[in-house]
Amino acid sequence: MNCFIRIKWALTENNPVIKAYDETLWSELPDNLQMPIEPTLNLLSGLHFRITYILKSLSETDLKKSFIHPESNSEISINQMIGLYAWHGNHHLSHITSLKKDKNWV
């Protein structure tokens, strides 16, 4: 969700400073720990559809638009964010694949 929101901010505001958040605290909330997984998978499916849709519509000028990350005070372009998000997805997939192998899940 944050990726999507950050893209929209960069497209609609002039180099905005985004909101940082504590990923660990977010992950410890009841919706992550207790509820069934299906609503989350549905949310991700719709969210990824929207991210893909908006990314396919971007021009070269749009890809250069950026935001400021407050923790590093660095400017990140949408183009850079696409690469970071791709890496991030692969990183999560690696964690899931390793856990699946370690737990002998089918």
N, C-alpha and C positions, 0 to 999 in steps of 0.2 A: 504494500500500500504506500509506503513511504517513497519508493521509487516513482510510482505513478504521480503522487502529489508533487514531488520535486520536479518532475518533468513539466507538469502543468504550471507550477510557479515560474520556472525558467522561461516558459513560453509566453506567460502573461504579465510578468513583472520584469523590471530592469535589474538583472543581477541580484536577486533577493538573497537575504541571509535566511537560510532554512532553520528549522527547529531541530535541535539534537534531542535524543531520547536515550534512556538507559535500556538497552536491549535485554539485559539480564532480568531487570524488574518486569519488563513487558512479558517475558517468557514465563514468569512465575505466577501470572494471573490465572484465575480459575478457568477461563475459556481456553487456555492452552493446556492446562493440566487435567481437567475433569470432563469436559464435554466430548461427545462423539466426534470422530475425525471428519465425517462426511460433510458437515457444513463448511469446514475449513477448506476441504478439497473443492467444493462448489465455489466458494469465494475466490480461491486461487485461479480456478478455471476462467471465471468471468473477468477477474483482474488481468490475467495474462492476455486474454482476448483484447481487452481495452488497451493495454500497453502496446501490444503488437499493432493494433489498428492505428493508434496515434503515431507510433514510430514510422509506420509505412507512409504516413502522410507528410512527414517532415521534409523541408527543403534543406539545401546546404546551409543557408543562412540560419534556419532553425537549429540545426545540429551544432552551430557555434554558440548558441545562447547558453547562458550559464547561471549558476547560483554560487553562493559562498557558504561553505561548511563552517559553522562557528567553532568547532573543536580544533580544527587545523588552520582556520582562517584562510583556507585555500579556495581558489576559484575552480569550479568543476563544470566543464561544458557537458551538454547533453550527449555529445559524441563520446566523451570520456566515460560518462555514466553508463552508456550502453556496454562498453567493455567491462567496466567494474561489475555491472549487474550480471553479465554473462559469466564472469569468473565466479561471482558469488553463488550463482545457481549451480555451477559445476562443483563448487566447494561443498555445498549442502548435499548434493547428490553423492559425492564421495563419502560423506559421513553416513548417509543412509545405506549405501552399498556396503560399507565396512561393517556397520552394525548388523545388517541383514546376514552377512557372512559369519560374523562372530556368534550370532544367536541361532545360526542354522535355520533361518526362516526361509520358507519356500517362496 
